[in-house]
């Protein structure tokens, strides 16, 4: 989804008003969308507190908690302004809440359930550091997040972040989730803002159409729905695609298991993992029963034509034991969609990249692997690196991992994926992602779409493993992402 600067966003709103939309009507739709997004992300009702300033951004938060109250949530309001200083619509929306508690302490009895703070302090037009009394309210929100594990949800953009540039001002709100209204704001895509935005999702409004242009686009659930076709009743495993995998080596067999499991849990009909004679007996008892394990003495025995997509690299080691150079011969024979990850990328970096950038390849480096592949881009902003790759290589897809993963390909905008959490900072996450993307490729998705959907699914599954699966950012492991994929696929369809 394309983005608009703050001034352009205001013009878009003005055009909507000339066509019959009203500020209150947009506020109601935005607040309802925010409430629905929050309810999707928590397994049970908790307490939602609208932290508001004097403007309409606070009104969006007040509408949202009204809808949450209808769904069984306890609600409250924190506001440092007197009623007379509130805008007309926020005053009205507070009255509609009835006897909702205002500026009261959070009940201790609710702290074992989700406590959600809605950041409605400032809108997108604000600039510069927060000033009293909003600065004190932002401090309270950040303290609640740190000391009481409250979850902060920003309305449109976290207060204290420049909507155009992403500059973070002193005292800015730190959000776990940003629900941007109508159209994504360019400041959300800035590297400096990543620790303040958290995950990002659009709340679409029909009156505020999202532009098609832009060189950076938000990769969220609304953008991805409909890409994966719904299965017919007579669908069979051959229709679901055949995935081949070369992964794992002594000491890194888990990479092969996670990659194969990620492929299985993402819908592949048949998954085949290749193993040499030394690792075969070790891998066999580790794998899900549904994975086919095939013993080979050399990669030269693999026929890519047997498969619809391939995953290559997780845990294979940086040096090959094949004296016949069969790794490189296999790459030469790969004419099917192929995901190359981890040590597959490291081997390419060691050998030189130019020969191996093929249109049917999806490369999935983390920042360190990207530097090894392209040391000349070290120090550039991540978005600039993604753009440079797309300009240099025709049709090869890049998925550059990070807190906000980027997906780039020539002739297209850079897609900015904002699902996931800090619990994904653990081994094996990339192996699962490689399996997911290879499975989506085998099901017929185009390479960039498979990379975009794979990134979103992996991140959303990690979020759901915590919100619905009982994990924490400390306990989350890559296997939990595999378990959460079913919920993530379901969430995409909701």
N, C-alpha and C positions, 0 to 999 in steps of 0.2 A: 504494500500500500504506500503510495507516494506521500510526501509530507509537505506542509505549508508553514512558512514563517508566521510569527504572531500577527504582523500587520495584514498579511494575506488572509489569515484565519478570520480576522475581524471583518474584512471585506466580504468573505464568504457568508458570514453570519448576516451581514447587512443585506446581501442579496436574498437570503432566505426570508428575511423579514418583509422585503418588498413583495415576495410571492405569497405572503399570508401566514408564514410562521410567526410565532410569538415567543418572547423570551421565556415566559412561563411554560409554554408547551415544550420547548427544547429542554428546559430544566427538568420537567417531569420525565421525558424520555431518557435523558442522560442519567438521572437518578435511578430510574427503573433498571436500566442496563447495568449500572454499577452494582446494584443490589444482586441482580442475577449472576453477575460474574463472581461476586463474593460467595454466594451460596454454592456455586459450582466448586469452589476451592476449599470448602470446609465440610467435614463429614457430619457435623452436628451444629445446631445453633449455639451461639455464645453471646457475647456482648459487643455491640458496636457503638462507638462514641464518635460523634461528628465534632471535629475540632475546627472551628470556623472563624473567619474574619468577617468583614462587613459586607463583602460583595457576593456576586452570584455564584462564585465557585463554592462558597459555603452553602448556598442554596441547593446545589447539586447533592452535597453530602447530606443535607437535612432530608431531602426527598428519598435518598437511598436508605437511610435508617428507618424511615417510615415503612418502606416496603419490607425491610428486614424484620421490623416489629411484627408485621402481618404474617411473616413466616416463622415466628416463634422466638426471635432474638430479643434479648433485653437491650435497651438503647439508652443513650445519654448524650448530652451536649456539653461541650466546653467552649466557652466564648468569653473573651476578656473585654468585649465592648458592651456598653449599655445598649438597651433596646433601641433607643432613639438614634444611635449611630449606625444601626444596621440598614442595609438597603431595603427597599419596599418588599421585594420578593423573599429575601431571607426572613424578614419579620413575619410575613404571611406563613412561610413554611414552618417556622417554630410554633406558631399558633396552632397549625394543623396537627402538631405532635401531641397536643393536649397537655397532660401533666408530666411530660417527660422530664426527668431529673436534669438540672443544669448546674454544672460546676461542682457536682458532688463526688466524693471519693469512689473509686472503683470497689465494689463489694468484694471482700476477701473470698466469699463463697463462689464467685464466678471465675476465679483465677485458674481453676482446673479445667476450664473450657476456653475456646478461642476468645481472645480479646482483640478486637479489630479497631484501630484508630483510623478514621477517615480524615485525611489531610485536605481540608477545604479552606486553608488560611488565605491563599492568594491565587489569583488567576494567572494566565499566561502573559498578561501585559506588565506584570511587576518586574522591576529591575533593581539590582543592588541588594545589599544585605538586609535581612529582616530587621525591622525596627520594633520597639515596644509598642503595644503589648504583645504583638505576635511573636516576637523573639522569645519571650518567656514561655509562650504556649508551645512553640517548636521545641524548646529545651525540655519541657515536660514530656512531649511525645517521644523524643529520643531517649529520655531517661526511662520511660515506661517500656520502650522496646528493649533496652539493655537490661533492665533489672527485673522486669516482670514477663519477659518474652512476648509482649504484645506484638501483633502484626500490623504494620502501618501500610495503608493503601492510599496512594496519592490520587487526587482528582486531577486529571489532565497532565500535570507535571509537578514534581515535588516542589513545595514552596522553598524559595531560596535558590532555585536553579533557573538560569536564563533560558527561556524557551527557544531562542534562536541559536545560541552558541553552545549551550550546555555548561557554561561557566558556573562553578559552584561557589556561592557566597558563604561567608561565615555564618554559622548557625543554621544552615539549611537542614530541612527535614530529610531523614534517611528512611526511604520506603522499601518495603519488601515486594510491593506490587504497584505498578503505575497503570491506571486505567485512563488512557488518553481519549479524550472525547472528540468524536467527529472525524478528525484527521490527525495523524501523528505529527508531532512537532520536531523540528530538526535537532533541537537541543537534547532530545532523548537519545540520539545516536552518537553523541560525543563520548569519547573514551573517558573524559574527566568525570562524567556523570554516573558511571556504571555502579558505583557503590551507593548511590542515592536513589536510583530508579528501581532496582530489583528487576523482577520480571515485568514485561510490558505487554499489554493487550489493548486493542482498540475497542471502544464502545461506539459502534457505527450509528449514525443518524441519517435517515434518508434525506433530510433537508440539507445536509452538509455533505455533498458527494465527495468521495476521496479522489484526488486527481490521479490520472494514469501515469503521468510523467515522474521525473525525479531520478537522480542517480543512486539514491539509497531508499530502499523500501522496507517497511516492517513486514516480517514473515510471521504472521500470527494465525490463529485458528480460522478467522474469517477469510483470510487469503487462501487457505489450503483446502477448505471444504469443497468437495466435489472432484478433487484431483484423482482420488482413488475410486475407481468405479465400484458401484455396489454389485455384489456377486449374485448371479442368477441361481435359481434353485437347482439347476443341473450342473452347477460348477463342480469341477473335479480337480484332483491334485496336479494334473498336467496343466490345467489353466492357471494354477497358482504359481507356476514357475519352478525351475530347477536351479539351485544355487550350488556352485562348487566353491570349496574353501581350501586354501593353503595357509595354515597358521600353526603356531606352536613349535616348540623345540624343547629339549631337555631343560628343565628349570622354568619353562614358560608355557607349560601345557594348558594352564588356566586360560590363556589368551584364546586358544583354539576352542575351548569349551564355551567361553562367553560369546565369542563371535558366532558359533553355530547356534547357540541358544537364542541370541538376538535375532538371527535369521528365522528360526522356527517361530518365535513369538510375534514376528511381524508379518506372518501370513504366507511364507514360502511353502510350496507344496512338497518339495523334496530337497533335502539338504545333505550334501555329501562332503565329508571332510577327508582330505588325503593325509596319510601318515606314512613315514618310512618304517622300516622293519624294527628300528630301535624304540620308537615311540608308540607304535601300534598297541602293544600289550598294556602300556601305561594309560593310554587315552581311552581304551575301550570301556573300562569300568567307570570312568569319569563323565562320560557323555550322556545326555538324555537319550532314552531308548529310541526316539524317533529319528535321530541322526544316523545316517549311513557312514560307516568308517571304511575307507578303502586303503589297502596297503599298497605302496609303491616303493620301488628301489631308486627311482629317479623321477624328477619332475617331467622328464621327457615322455613319460608314459601317460600324462594327462592330455586328454583331447577336449579342448574348450568347446568344441561344437556340440558336446553332449549336454551343455548347460545353457541357460538363458542369461545368467549373470554370474560373476565371479568375485570373490573376496580374497585379497592377497596381501599378506604381510604381517598381521598381528603375531608377535612373539616368535618370528622365524629366525631371529638373530641377524646381526649385521653382515656376517660373512657366511657364504654358502659352502657346504661340504661337497657340493657337486663339482667334480673335476671337469665335467663335460660342459659346464656353463649352462646348465639346463634352466636356471632361473631366468636368464636373459632370453633364452630360446622360447621359454613359455610366454614371456612378455611379447615377444615378436609374434607369437601365434594367437595372442588374445585379440580377437576381433569382436568379441561380445562386450557388453557393458561391464566394467571392472572397477571395483573399489580398491584403491591401493592405500595402505595405512602403515604406520609404525615402521618396522624394519624394512618393509618394502620401499618406503620412501627414503629411509637412510641409505639403502643400497644404491638407489638412484642418485642420491646426493653425492655419494662417494664416486660413482662412475661418471657423473655429468648428466645434467637434466635434459638437454635439448632434444636428444633422440627419443625421449620417452614421454613426450607430451602429446598424447593421442586424443582425438575427439570423443572416444568412447570411454575414457578414463575419468574417474572421480578421485581426486586426491584429497586426503583428509588430515593434513598436518596440524599438530599443535604448534605454538609459537617457536619452540626450539627446533623442531623439524623444519619449519619454514625458513628459519635462518640458515640451517645447513643446506637447504635446497637453493636458496637465493640470498647469499650473504650480501649482495649489493643493495638489498632493500632493508637491511638492518637499520633500525632507528626511525623508519617511516611510520606514520600513523597506520593502524591496521586497515582502515578503510582504503587508504591510499595504496597499501600493498595489494589488497584485493583488486582494486581498479587496474593497477599496473600488470598484474597477472592476466586479467581478462583482455587487456590490450595486446599483450605479447603472444598469447596462445589462443588459437582459434578453436572454440567449442569445447576445450577441456574444462571440466568443472572443478572448481576449488571450493572446499569447505575448510575454512580457517577457524580452528577451534579457539575458544576463549569464553570469558564470562558471558559475552554476547557473541555467539558464533556468526560468522559471515559466510555467505555463499555467493560466489561470483562466476560468471562465464561471459565470454565475448558477446556483444550485442544485447546485453541485458543489464538492468540495474543490479547493484549489490544488494542482496537480501540480508536483513539484519534480524537474526533470530534471538528472541529474548525470553525463552523458557529456560528452566533449570534453576539450580541453587548451588550454594557453596558445598553441599554434601557431595557433589560430583567431583570434588577434588580428591579422587582416590583412584587407585589402579584398576584397570580393566574397563573403564567407562568408554574409552575409544574403541575397544574391541567389540563391545555391544553395539555401538553406533555403526561400525563397519558392517556387522551382520544385518542390522536393520536396513541400511541403505541398499545392500546387495539384494535383500529380499524384495524391497520395493522395485528395484530395477528388474528383477526376475518376473514381477507381476505386470510389467509393461510400462512403468512410469518412465518418462524422459529423465535424463541424468540430473539436470538441475532440479526438477520437481522432486525426484527421489531424495536428493541431498537436503532440500528444504524441509520436506516432510520428515525425513529421518532425524534431523536436528530438533525439530519441534517435538516429535514424539519422545525422543530420549529425554529432553528437558522436562516435558510435562509428566512423563512417567516418574522422574525423580521427585518432582513436586508432589505428586499423588502418593508416592511411597511414604512421604512424611505426613501429609494432611489426612490420608485415608488408610495408610498401612502401618501406622505406629512407629515409624522410624524417625530419626532425628538427623540433623546435618552431620552429627558426629558418628552415628551408627550406619548411615547409608553406605551400601556397597553396590558394585556394578550388578550383581545378581538381583538386587532389589529393583533396579530399573527394568530388567527382563520381566519380573513379576508384575510391575506396574503398567506394562504396555497395553494390556487389555483395557484398563481404565482409561488410558490415554486415547486409544482408538475410539472408545465410547464417548469420551469428552469431545472429540472432534466432530462427532455426529450430533451432539446435543444442541 
